């Protein structure tokens, strides 16, 4: 038996082999001829599933997030069966002289075949109330803001050097609206990935606005997180995508050229350590928890952070099930200067572990919008019997 939660009524499939062998096999296995653009009619559903009512088959496929209604009751869209390539004119429109251009690239920290979940992303975008005027192709979707048709966004996935890259490219006239659309789209990707592949962590990299405007570049390049974070550490307002490249300002790269918007973004290095996603803290723990032959482990980190008096507490037998590094970071997070910038400084000067520093530079958040309260958040207390693994909102990864 398979139980599927959906609105307005949950569904129960009494025969799972029928669901897999008949419904999914016919729809996804390529044994049945469907239109190349993935649009199917009620007639297609009737031919595919002879023994099911059209309304029931449509409800089942929508609940499984395999199809989206275009005209309810008559036309549906199946993103995973869309084989139409993105037309050249769609790319050329991004070369127009939009005043605001930017975007981000989402890349899995470890090898993950994001292309197989991208149709679910297309489904979520198609059913989102934030986007209008949508067009969809194989591995790409383009839409405008529901509030303004002049502000557009394209999401596409490309495989480069065996790495799947999801690009969110935004162009238009309203920088703040484009930033919001970017955040919403990124949040949708994160939610879809969490439901399909829990545990996969996405790196957020800022796209080069210059590359987006370049009509000769089909794939806009993205700045490595290390480049942006290093610029923030050094107090620089420009970054360079390669040695011979032209410099671009962080205002252009992170805030669509809007100085006011950029001033309301807190640089990633100035975020509190408690705002580091749990995934990054676990990566640090994997490097610092094991004893180091020269003592360059969690003990030296604790000393560098001024927590020498807490070492006996953290190393107590009853704390053996917890990560020493995560506990140290939780204790230190109560300090007002417990920022990612300060953590990087301690790792560089005291711990002197390039591998630990690399994790912070490669995975640290790029920026985060300033909140109204600006309260100082802290990590979970180490005295608890477990450390929460709840992922911070996607805002912590870019400014989303």
Helices and strands as residue ranges (DSSP letters): E 2-4, E 11-13, H 16-18, I 19-24, H 25-28, E 39-41, H 42-48, H 54-63, E 68-71, E 75-77, G 79-81, H 88-92, G 93-95, E 100-108, G 114-116, H 118-126, E 131-137, E 140-145, E 152-160, E 163-172, H 175-196, E 202-206, H 209-213, H 225-233, E 238-239, E 248-249, H 250-255, H 259-263, E 265-267, G 268-270, G 273-275, H 278-288, H 298-304, G 308-310, H 311-314, G 317-319, H 324-332, H 340-346, I 347-351, H 354-363, E 367-369, H 395-398
